[in-house]
Amino acid sequence: MLKQSGNAIVWSYDGETLRAEPWGDASVRVRAVKMGKIGQAPDWALLPSENTEIDITETEYEGLKALCLKNGKSA
């Protein structure tokens, strides 16, 4: 299942969860876990997140639902 959760994109399938979220201007933090919940383990981030403007849009890729996270300047 692919969904938007606040300012993050979360994908879950067969006991795995992947979370992509903005972590400052033009940077993204990606975490994944098998058979658990993200956030149960200690937070190993070296730097705290920064508040940034983001845009998450729903689109289609090869006939499937996709979510696109835009953070920072576009190329």
NUKEKE-240074 format. One record per residue (C-alpha): residue in one letter; x, y, z. Coordinates in pm, whole numbers. Layout:
REM residues N
PT;residuo;east;north;up
PT;A;X;Y;Z
...
***
This chain:
REM residues 75
PT;residuo;east;north;up
PT;M;0;0;0
PT;L;133;341;-98
PT;K;10;647;91
PT;Q;93;995;207
PT;S;134;1030;583
PT;G;173;1394;682
PT;N;479;1519;495
PT;A;608;1167;417
PT;I;549;893;161
PT;V;496;548;315
PT;W;500;220;126
PT;S;403;-107;300
PT;Y;403;-457;154
PT;D;449;-809;289
PT;G;569;-699;635
PT;E;807;-432;503
PT;T;760;-59;550
PT;L;955;215;375
PT;R;922;583;467
PT;A;1064;879;268
PT;E;1039;1223;423
PT;P;1201;1567;377
PT;W;1502;1626;601
PT;G;1604;1980;513
PT;D;1625;2182;195
PT;A;1673;1947;-102
PT;S;1738;1641;116
PT;V;1532;1333;199
PT;R;1553;1077;479
PT;V;1461;720;386
PT;R;1404;449;649
PT;A;1289;90;611
PT;V;1193;-187;850
PT;K;1093;-552;815
PT;M;820;-688;1046
PT;G;798;-382;1270
PT;K;713;-16;1285
PT;I;938;272;1189
PT;G;1021;469;1500
PT;Q;1047;173;1740
PT;A;1428;169;1722
PT;P;1643;460;1842
PT;D;1657;759;1609
PT;W;2001;736;1447
PT;A;1977;1062;1251
PT;L;2295;1267;1285
PT;L;2118;1598;1237
PT;P;1768;1712;1331
PT;S;1519;1769;1051
PT;E;1459;2118;921
PT;N;1120;2262;832
PT;T;1100;2295;456
PT;E;830;2349;201
PT;I;742;2029;18
PT;D;499;1919;-247
PT;I;366;1562;-268
PT;T;167;1486;-580
PT;E;-10;1174;-694
PT;T;75;1058;-1043
PT;E;89;740;-1248
PT;Y;399;542;-1346
PT;E;373;249;-1586
PT;G;2;219;-1510
PT;L;43;219;-1130
PT;K;-31;484;-868
PT;A;283;676;-768
PT;L;358;958;-526
PT;C;620;1221;-600
PT;L;788;1421;-320
PT;K;941;1751;-429
PT;N;1168;1917;-177
PT;G;1386;2215;-264
PT;K;1465;2360;-602
PT;S;1378;2169;-917
PT;A;1653;2098;-1169
***
